[in-house]
Amino acid sequence: MTATAGWAIGGAPAASAADIDEAFSGTARNYGVFAAVGLLNNSINARANIAEGVVVVNSKGLSAYDGTGVGQFAVPSTVANDPTARAYGRAAPVGVGAVGLNLQLVKAESVSTTVVDGVLDVQDFGTLNIPVLGNLSVLTGSADTNWNDTVLTAGGRLGYAESNTGALTLLDPTLGIPLPVGIFPLGEADLGQNTSEVSLVPDSAACSTGLAVQSQVSWDFADIALFNGLVNVSWGGDAGNPNDSALLTATANGMPAGADLVVSELPDMTIRIGDASVELQPGLAIELDQVFNGSPVGNALSGLIDGEITYTGTTNVVEAANGTVAGGSLNGLQADLTLAPIPIVAPAGLGAAELGFERADAQVQAPLGGINCSDSGTDQTGVDQTGVDQTGVDQTGVDQTGVDQTGTDQSGSAQNGATQAGANQFGASGSGSSGGSHLPATGGSPVSLLMWGLGLLALGLATLGSSVIRTSRTRG
């Protein structure tokens, strides 16, 4: 393995793990809010992901996660183009991919490579003001990655990102437009903590030392106020607990039926205008005119805003039958809004806005046959080598159990008079031999072999005490 670069953000570098043959990956992504607005014929146009957490792990490199397109995670090009990079984590108040804003993005960030292990990076971003989009307070983030021998063999956290967001105000432009009802800011919330994590976890389905790759995301249910507080949204209904968190866990171990997606039970959403309320279950949407119906305030809003509110819940579920891929998404509230035309001021329409509160994605991919199983009583071809020597011949009970291996090497082939490493051998070489004598390097001529045999005969006679015979050796 050749290293071209090493990363350690926020601390001293540490030794990391060598590259591995097994191909596995995991991604986790979390948005507290994603927001977009196009007002006054798009003269005000902005989009951003807010309170973002991203974790990407791939044993074969991170180049596929560069950019902001589908399936990509905005991994910085310096990391994505590093062939040794294996794990990346980011927590950011405004995610990469904001359009139409000149923002200096700040983030907590950690990277691990096959050369340098990552370190924990914690940032306190304080209060962040974003033109048009609004402001966030009490915002902190942390990121951590680990790519080392301990995690790769015993399991543990590969990457982690966490965002903590307090009060949030969204889409509050100063337009100076007289409206019959004040609708800005369009959204307000108190988000709390969101987490994203990719790990290796013990899993004995493939072998006793097996590991599964797991991606897990969580987000808090936040009470939300829309349209300057005229519409209120909470999770859990009248009997629910809005402080609970949603949890999505994707796991794959590379064995049949070993891909699994587990989602915590999601509460209903309650939408209120004054004394009127509507309950919305996961997977459903409601048109705003249904929400506004029967309320004096709603009647005024219906002349300004159109669209729908969606509580999508769990989507994009994947559980591969062979156990190699698992994944899915969690979706909270999403409001797709059209701001109605206003005579003289905005006859073509005030604009459009999109608000999404909480979205999380998790996906994992494991190699067929599992992770960390190649050395557990099995060679790399998957053939059990217990009790078998390196040539594939079963040696159990052979040699040291009393079977004479004279004239046989470790492959079971007779070496009498045969040349090995340039020397003739009578008897066995290596462990388990009978201790037979070694011939001098004669080149194997008949005369020299005859003389050597006569020498042995003479030595035997001398041992019996009959006589002492001296012999000379002729070299070929």
Backbone torsions as a table, in degrees:
resi	resn	phi	psi	omega
1	MET	NA	133.4	178.4
2	THR	-114.1	129.0	-178.9
3	ALA	-96.0	137.0	176.0
4	THR	-110.5	-21.2	-179.6
5	ALA	-163.1	155.5	176.1
6	GLY	-135.4	148.8	-177.2
7	TRP	-125.5	139.5	167.8
8	ALA	-155.9	104.7	-173.6
9	ILE	-98.6	125.8	174.2
10	GLY	89.8	11.1	178.6
11	GLY	-179.0	-175.5	-178.0
12	ALA	-75.5	146.0	-179.5
13	PRO	-69.7	153.1	177.1
14	ALA	-130.9	154.8	-179.8
15	ALA	-64.4	143.4	-180.0
16	SER	-116.8	-168.4	-173.5
17	ALA	-95.0	153.2	172.6
18	ALA	-68.1	164.3	179.0
19	ASP	-66.6	155.2	-179.5
20	ILE	-125.6	157.7	-177.6
21	ASP	-80.5	-29.9	-174.5
22	GLU	-69.9	136.1	-179.7
23	ALA	-101.1	114.2	174.7
24	PHE	-145.4	160.4	-179.1
25	SER	-153.3	161.4	175.6
26	GLY	-156.2	141.0	176.9
27	THR	-132.9	147.0	175.3
28	ALA	-144.7	133.4	-177.0
29	ARG	-142.5	140.8	-174.3
30	ASN	-142.0	130.4	172.9
31	TYR	-119.8	127.2	170.6
32	GLY	-67.9	-43.7	179.8
33	VAL	-149.2	141.6	162.9
34	PHE	-123.0	135.7	-171.9
35	ALA	-138.9	145.6	177.3
36	ALA	-146.9	145.0	178.5
37	VAL	-146.6	137.3	171.7
38	GLY	-133.0	106.4	-173.3
39	LEU	-117.8	152.9	176.1
40	LEU	49.7	62.7	178.7
41	ASN	56.0	41.1	177.6
42	ASN	63.9	19.7	172.8
43	SER	-68.7	-24.4	170.1
44	ILE	-117.0	111.8	-174.2
45	ASN	-139.9	119.3	-178.4
46	ALA	-151.2	151.2	176.4
47	ARG	-149.7	140.7	179.3
48	ALA	-158.0	154.0	168.8
49	ASN	-101.3	125.6	-171.6
50	ILE	-115.0	141.2	-176.0
51	ALA	55.0	61.1	-173.2
52	GLU	-96.6	139.1	171.2
53	GLY	-128.8	132.7	-177.9
54	VAL	-136.6	133.9	172.3
55	VAL	-133.2	130.1	178.8
56	VAL	-132.7	129.3	177.9
57	VAL	-133.7	132.6	176.0
58	ASN	-152.6	123.8	-176.8
59	SER	-69.2	-11.2	-179.8
60	LYS	-109.9	9.2	176.9
61	GLY	114.5	166.7	-171.4
62	LEU	-113.0	13.4	-174.8
63	SER	-63.3	-27.4	-177.5
64	ALA	-73.1	-9.7	-173.4
65	TYR	-105.5	8.3	174.6
66	ASP	-71.9	156.2	177.3
67	GLY	84.7	178.8	-175.5
68	THR	-121.7	16.9	179.3
69	GLY	-80.0	-174.2	179.2
70	VAL	-61.7	130.1	179.8
71	GLY	82.2	-1.2	178.5
72	GLN	-107.8	161.3	-169.8
73	PHE	-132.0	19.7	177.3
74	ALA	56.9	35.7	171.8
75	VAL	-65.9	129.5	-178.3
76	PRO	-54.4	143.3	-175.9
77	SER	-61.1	-31.5	178.2
78	THR	-63.8	-30.2	176.5
79	VAL	-83.9	-48.3	-177.3
80	ALA	-60.1	-33.0	-177.8
81	ASN	-88.5	-0.6	176.0
82	ASP	-84.2	113.6	-176.4
83	PRO	-66.2	-13.8	179.1
84	THR	-94.1	-7.7	-177.2
85	ALA	-70.0	135.2	-177.6
86	ARG	-129.7	-27.4	-177.8
87	ALA	-141.8	136.9	-177.8
88	TYR	-140.2	136.6	177.0
89	GLY	-135.9	143.8	-179.4
90	ARG	-146.6	135.7	169.4
91	ALA	-124.8	123.5	-172.3
92	ALA	-139.4	141.9	176.4
93	PRO	-68.7	-34.5	175.0
94	VAL	-130.8	118.3	-174.2
95	GLY	-74.4	152.3	174.2
96	VAL	-58.5	136.5	-177.1
97	GLY	118.9	0.9	174.0
98	ALA	-63.3	136.8	-176.2
99	VAL	-116.7	134.6	175.2
100	GLY	82.1	8.2	179.2
101	LEU	-123.7	136.2	176.1
102	ASN	-95.5	82.8	-175.7
103	LEU	-110.1	141.8	168.9
104	GLN	-89.6	101.5	-174.0
105	LEU	-72.7	134.8	175.7
106	VAL	-119.4	154.2	-174.3
107	LYS	-164.7	158.0	163.0
108	ALA	-93.7	136.0	-169.8
109	GLU	-147.6	142.7	177.3
110	SER	-144.0	141.7	179.9
111	VAL	-136.7	137.8	172.5
112	SER	-121.4	141.3	178.1
113	THR	-125.5	-179.9	174.9
114	THR	-74.1	-5.4	-178.8
115	VAL	-109.8	-42.4	-175.2
116	VAL	-127.9	127.7	178.1
117	ASP	-80.5	149.3	-179.1
118	GLY	-76.1	169.5	177.7
119	VAL	-133.6	161.5	179.0
120	LEU	-71.0	130.7	176.2
121	ASP	-121.9	123.4	-178.8
122	VAL	-121.2	131.7	-179.7
123	GLN	-130.3	140.9	172.0
124	ASP	-109.3	106.6	-174.5
125	PHE	-85.0	-10.9	179.1
126	GLY	65.9	-139.2	178.7
127	THR	-96.0	132.3	-178.5
128	LEU	-120.3	121.1	176.9
129	ASN	-101.9	127.4	-178.4
130	ILE	-119.5	117.9	-179.6
131	PRO	-53.1	133.8	179.1
132	VAL	72.4	-51.0	-174.9
133	LEU	-70.0	-28.0	176.2
134	GLY	124.4	-148.9	-179.5
135	ASN	-147.7	157.7	179.9
136	LEU	-129.3	144.8	176.4
137	SER	-128.1	163.5	179.8
138	VAL	51.0	55.1	-176.4
139	LEU	-108.3	120.5	175.1
140	THR	-129.8	159.2	178.6
141	GLY	-148.5	152.2	175.3
142	SER	-146.1	150.6	179.8
143	ALA	-143.9	146.2	-177.7
144	ASP	-150.4	141.3	174.8
145	THR	-137.4	152.9	179.1
146	ASN	-145.4	121.2	174.4
147	TRP	-134.0	92.2	-176.0
148	ASN	-147.0	170.4	-174.2
149	ASP	-62.5	-35.7	-179.1
150	THR	-62.7	-48.7	-179.7
151	VAL	-66.7	-39.2	-175.6
152	LEU	-72.8	-18.4	-179.9
153	THR	-110.3	-32.0	-177.2
154	ALA	-110.1	-10.2	-178.2
155	GLY	93.9	165.1	-179.9
156	GLY	145.1	-177.0	-176.6
157	ARG	-76.3	127.4	175.4
158	LEU	-93.6	-35.9	179.8
159	GLY	-158.0	148.7	-175.7
160	TYR	-151.2	141.8	173.3
161	ALA	-142.1	141.4	-177.7
162	GLU	-140.6	136.0	175.3
163	SER	-125.2	137.2	175.4
164	ASN	-123.0	117.4	-173.7
165	THR	-124.0	132.1	177.3
166	GLY	-93.6	-130.3	-176.6
167	ALA	-66.5	137.8	-176.3
168	LEU	-132.7	130.6	175.3
169	THR	-123.2	128.8	-172.5
170	LEU	-124.0	144.9	173.1
171	LEU	51.0	72.9	-178.3
172	ASP	-126.7	63.0	-178.4
173	PRO	-74.9	146.6	173.9
174	THR	-92.5	96.1	-173.3
175	LEU	-97.7	-24.0	-176.0
176	GLY	65.6	28.0	-177.9
177	ILE	-102.6	124.7	178.3
178	PRO	-71.4	120.3	179.8
179	LEU	-119.8	144.3	179.5
180	PRO	-63.3	-26.3	178.2
181	VAL	-136.9	132.8	178.3
182	GLY	-72.3	118.2	-176.7
183	ILE	-113.6	-2.0	179.4
184	PHE	-107.4	139.7	3.8
185	PRO	-73.5	150.3	-178.7
186	LEU	-72.4	-27.5	-178.3
187	GLY	-146.4	142.9	175.2
188	GLU	-142.0	145.0	-179.3
189	ALA	-162.1	167.4	171.5
190	ASP	-126.8	102.7	-163.1
191	LEU	-82.9	-39.2	-176.6
192	GLY	82.2	-146.6	-170.5
193	GLN	-103.5	136.4	171.4
194	ASN	-124.4	142.3	-179.5
195	THR	-131.1	151.2	175.7
196	SER	-138.3	133.4	-175.1
197	GLU	-150.2	140.6	170.9
198	VAL	-124.2	130.6	-175.0
199	SER	-139.8	164.5	163.4
200	LEU	-105.4	130.2	-176.3
201	VAL	-124.4	144.3	178.0
202	PRO	-56.9	134.7	-179.5
203	ASP	-154.5	114.6	-173.7
204	SER	-93.0	12.9	-178.0
205	ALA	-62.4	-37.2	-178.8
206	ALA	-91.3	-38.1	-179.8
207	CYS	-166.8	170.0	-174.9
208	SER	-65.0	-27.7	-179.8
209	THR	-101.4	13.4	-173.8
210	GLY	-66.3	153.9	177.0
211	LEU	-129.0	148.9	171.3
212	ALA	-113.2	152.3	174.9
213	VAL	-95.8	135.5	-173.5
214	GLN	-134.4	135.3	174.6
215	SER	-120.1	132.4	-175.2
216	GLN	-138.4	133.5	177.4
217	VAL	-130.9	148.6	176.4
218	SER	-137.9	149.2	169.6
219	TRP	-146.4	152.7	-177.6
220	ASP	-85.0	143.6	170.9
221	PHE	-75.9	122.2	-177.3
222	ALA	-113.4	135.9	170.4
223	ASP	-72.1	136.7	-171.9
224	ILE	-127.5	140.1	173.4
225	ALA	-113.3	131.4	179.7
226	LEU	-114.9	152.6	173.1
227	PHE	56.0	56.4	176.5
228	ASN	60.1	34.7	176.5
229	GLY	81.9	5.6	-179.5
230	LEU	-74.7	-26.3	177.2
231	VAL	-122.6	131.5	-179.4
232	ASN	-120.0	138.4	-177.7
233	VAL	-126.2	132.9	174.7
234	SER	-140.7	155.0	177.4
235	TRP	-96.8	145.9	175.9
236	GLY	100.8	-8.4	-179.5
237	GLY	65.1	-162.9	-177.3
238	ASP	-70.1	-27.3	-176.3
239	ALA	-103.8	0.0	-174.8
240	GLY	-87.4	174.9	179.2
241	ASN	-117.0	105.2	-176.8
242	PRO	-70.2	-6.6	179.6
243	ASN	-87.0	-6.0	178.2
244	ASP	-67.6	161.4	179.0
245	SER	-115.2	151.1	172.1
246	ALA	-91.7	146.3	-177.4
247	LEU	-136.2	128.9	178.6
248	LEU	-123.7	125.1	-177.4
249	THR	-129.6	121.7	176.3
250	ALA	-112.1	130.6	-177.5
251	THR	-135.9	139.1	175.8
252	ALA	-140.7	132.0	179.7
253	ASN	-115.3	1.8	177.2
254	GLY	80.3	8.7	179.4
255	MET	-116.8	155.3	179.8
256	PRO	-52.1	135.2	-178.5
257	ALA	64.0	19.6	-177.4
258	GLY	-100.1	10.1	175.6
259	ALA	-103.7	127.7	-170.1
260	ASP	-144.6	138.3	173.3
261	LEU	-122.2	122.5	-178.5
262	VAL	-119.0	128.3	-179.1
263	VAL	-123.7	132.0	176.4
264	SER	-65.1	156.6	-180.0
265	GLU	-65.0	126.1	-177.5
266	LEU	-94.0	134.9	179.7
267	PRO	-78.9	165.5	173.0
268	ASP	-71.1	159.4	176.3
269	MET	-105.7	136.8	177.1
270	THR	-111.9	125.5	178.6
271	ILE	-111.1	125.8	-174.9
272	ARG	-125.1	138.8	167.5
273	ILE	-130.8	109.3	-175.9
274	GLY	61.1	-125.8	-179.4
275	ASP	-88.3	-11.5	-178.6
276	ALA	-86.1	146.4	178.9
277	SER	-145.7	153.1	178.3
278	VAL	-132.0	133.2	176.5
279	GLU	-94.8	136.2	-178.8
280	LEU	-129.8	123.0	-179.7
281	GLN	-89.5	158.9	177.2
282	PRO	-56.2	136.8	179.3
283	GLY	93.7	3.9	-176.8
284	LEU	-119.9	161.8	177.2
285	ALA	-134.6	158.7	178.8
286	ILE	-140.4	136.7	177.3
287	GLU	-73.1	145.5	-177.1
288	LEU	-63.3	-32.4	179.8
289	ASP	-64.6	-26.6	174.1
290	GLN	-71.6	-35.7	178.0
291	VAL	-68.7	-41.2	-175.2
292	PHE	-76.9	-19.5	-172.1
293	ASN	-58.0	128.5	174.4
294	GLY	88.4	0.1	-179.7
295	SER	-114.5	132.2	177.8
296	PRO	-57.1	-42.5	177.4
297	VAL	-66.3	-39.7	179.0
298	GLY	-62.4	-37.5	178.1
299	ASN	-62.6	-40.2	177.9
300	ALA	-66.7	-40.7	180.0
301	LEU	-67.2	-34.1	-175.8
302	SER	-64.4	-22.9	175.9
303	GLY	-79.1	-9.7	-177.3
304	LEU	-113.0	-31.7	-170.3
305	ILE	-129.6	136.8	174.3
306	ASP	-133.6	160.1	178.9
307	GLY	141.0	-156.8	180.0
308	GLU	-146.2	158.8	174.0
309	ILE	-113.1	128.9	-175.9
310	THR	-118.2	136.5	170.8
311	TYR	-118.0	85.6	-168.7
312	THR	-71.5	-36.8	-178.3
313	GLY	76.3	-135.6	-175.8
314	THR	-90.6	130.1	178.6
315	THR	-139.3	175.2	174.2
316	ASN	56.7	37.4	-176.4
317	VAL	-73.5	128.2	176.2
318	VAL	-131.3	127.4	173.6
319	GLU	-140.6	90.1	-175.5
320	ALA	-64.0	137.4	-177.1
321	ALA	-63.3	-30.2	-179.2
322	ASN	-85.6	4.0	173.8
323	GLY	80.6	13.6	-174.2
324	THR	-97.3	-22.3	-175.4
325	VAL	-136.4	135.0	173.3
326	ALA	-145.2	146.8	178.6
327	GLY	-178.8	171.2	177.7
328	GLY	176.4	177.9	-178.3
329	SER	-132.0	149.0	171.7
330	LEU	-114.5	134.5	-178.3
331	ASN	-130.9	127.7	175.5
332	GLY	-90.1	-131.6	-178.8
333	LEU	-82.4	137.9	170.2
334	GLN	-133.9	127.4	179.0
335	ALA	-116.5	116.9	174.4
336	ASP	-103.1	114.8	-167.5
337	LEU	-121.9	142.5	169.5
338	THR	-117.8	124.4	-179.8
339	LEU	-91.9	121.4	-166.9
340	ALA	-66.6	159.1	176.1
341	PRO	-62.4	146.5	175.2
342	ILE	-123.1	119.4	-177.5
343	PRO	-51.5	140.8	178.6
344	ILE	68.6	-52.5	-176.3
345	VAL	-70.6	-52.7	-176.9
346	ALA	-145.0	71.6	-175.9
347	PRO	-64.1	-25.6	178.7
348	ALA	-86.0	0.7	-177.9
349	GLY	113.3	140.7	179.0
350	LEU	-67.7	-31.5	178.2
351	GLY	145.5	-160.0	-179.2
352	ALA	-140.9	155.4	179.3
353	ALA	-146.0	152.9	176.3
354	GLU	-132.6	129.9	176.7
355	LEU	-127.6	131.1	174.2
356	GLY	-130.5	123.4	178.8
357	PHE	-107.5	109.6	178.3
358	GLU	75.6	116.9	168.7
359	ARG	-147.1	136.0	-179.3
360	ALA	-139.4	141.5	178.6
361	ASP	-128.5	143.1	176.2
362	ALA	-142.9	135.7	176.9
363	GLN	-151.6	143.9	178.2
364	VAL	-137.0	154.9	175.6
365	GLN	-141.7	127.3	-179.7
366	ALA	-117.9	153.0	177.2
367	PRO	-72.9	148.4	177.2
368	LEU	-62.4	126.3	-178.2
369	GLY	101.8	-6.2	173.1
370	GLY	98.4	174.5	-178.8
371	ILE	-113.9	139.0	175.6
372	ASN	67.2	34.9	-179.9
373	CYS	-114.9	-3.8	-171.6
374	SER	-68.9	-21.8	-175.7
375	ASP	-110.6	11.9	-176.8
376	SER	-94.9	79.3	179.4
377	GLY	71.5	11.3	-174.6
378	THR	-137.4	137.9	174.8
379	ASP	-79.1	178.9	-174.1
380	GLN	-69.1	-8.7	176.7
381	THR	-93.1	-2.9	178.6
382	GLY	86.2	9.6	-179.9
383	VAL	-95.0	128.2	-179.7
384	ASP	-64.9	124.3	-178.3
385	GLN	-106.8	10.8	179.2
386	THR	-60.8	124.9	178.9
387	GLY	74.6	13.1	-178.8
388	VAL	-121.4	135.1	179.0
389	ASP	-80.3	-179.1	-172.4
390	GLN	-68.1	-13.5	177.7
391	THR	-94.9	-1.6	179.3
392	GLY	88.7	4.0	179.4
393	VAL	-94.4	126.6	-177.5
394	ASP	-67.0	119.4	-179.8
395	GLN	-106.5	8.7	-179.9
396	THR	-60.4	125.7	179.2
397	GLY	77.8	9.0	-178.9
398	VAL	-107.4	157.6	178.3
399	ASP	69.5	-87.2	-170.6
400	GLN	-70.1	-6.8	177.1
401	THR	-92.6	7.3	173.6
402	GLY	110.1	1.6	178.7
403	VAL	-86.5	123.6	-178.2
404	ASP	-70.5	123.9	179.0
405	GLN	-106.1	21.7	178.4
406	THR	-55.5	129.5	179.8
407	GLY	83.3	10.1	-178.4
408	THR	-130.9	131.9	173.6
409	ASP	-89.4	-171.4	-174.6
410	GLN	-67.8	-14.7	178.5
411	SER	-91.9	0.3	178.4
412	GLY	84.1	10.4	-178.5
413	SER	-100.2	136.0	178.8
414	ALA	-66.4	137.6	-179.1
415	GLN	-115.8	12.7	-179.6
416	ASN	-57.8	114.9	178.2
417	GLY	75.0	3.1	-178.5
418	ALA	-89.9	156.9	-178.6
419	THR	-98.5	128.4	174.3
420	GLN	-134.2	123.8	-176.8
421	ALA	56.0	33.3	173.9
422	GLY	85.1	3.6	-177.2
423	ALA	-127.0	137.5	173.5
424	ASN	-72.2	145.0	-179.7
425	GLN	-133.3	134.7	170.8
426	PHE	-114.3	113.3	-169.4
427	GLY	106.6	-171.2	-171.3
428	ALA	-100.2	154.7	172.6
429	SER	-107.9	153.9	175.7
430	GLY	80.5	-175.0	-177.9
431	SER	-66.7	147.4	178.3
432	GLY	86.4	4.5	179.4
433	SER	-79.5	163.9	-178.1
434	SER	-88.1	5.5	178.8
435	GLY	80.9	22.4	179.2
436	GLY	-60.7	153.3	-177.3
437	SER	-71.4	154.8	178.2
438	HIS	-102.1	131.4	177.0
439	LEU	-70.2	148.2	168.6
440	PRO	-69.8	165.0	-178.0
441	ALA	-76.4	89.5	-175.4
442	THR	-98.4	-11.9	-174.5
443	GLY	82.3	0.1	173.5
444	GLY	79.5	25.1	-179.7
445	SER	-73.4	147.7	179.7
446	PRO	-58.3	-38.1	-177.1
447	VAL	-65.0	-46.3	-177.5
448	SER	-65.5	-39.2	177.6
449	LEU	-62.3	-40.8	178.6
450	LEU	-63.0	-44.0	-179.5
451	MET	-64.4	-39.5	178.1
452	TRP	-64.0	-39.8	177.2
453	GLY	-64.1	-40.7	177.2
454	LEU	-63.8	-35.6	178.5
455	GLY	-63.4	-42.4	178.6
456	LEU	-64.1	-40.9	178.1
457	LEU	-60.7	-44.2	180.0
458	ALA	-63.2	-39.8	179.3
459	LEU	-62.7	-39.4	178.5
460	GLY	-64.8	-40.7	178.9
461	LEU	-65.0	-35.8	179.1
462	ALA	-65.5	-35.4	179.6
463	THR	-64.1	-36.2	179.4
464	LEU	-74.6	-9.3	177.8
465	GLY	85.0	6.4	-178.5
466	SER	-71.1	-45.3	-178.6
467	SER	-167.2	169.6	176.0
468	VAL	-115.3	117.4	-177.3
469	ILE	-112.7	126.1	177.0
470	ARG	-98.9	139.6	-179.4
471	THR	-134.1	151.3	176.7
472	SER	-110.4	156.0	-179.3
473	ARG	-107.9	130.9	177.4
474	THR	-100.1	122.3	178.4
475	ARG	-90.8	137.5	177.5
476	GLY	-76.5	NA	NA
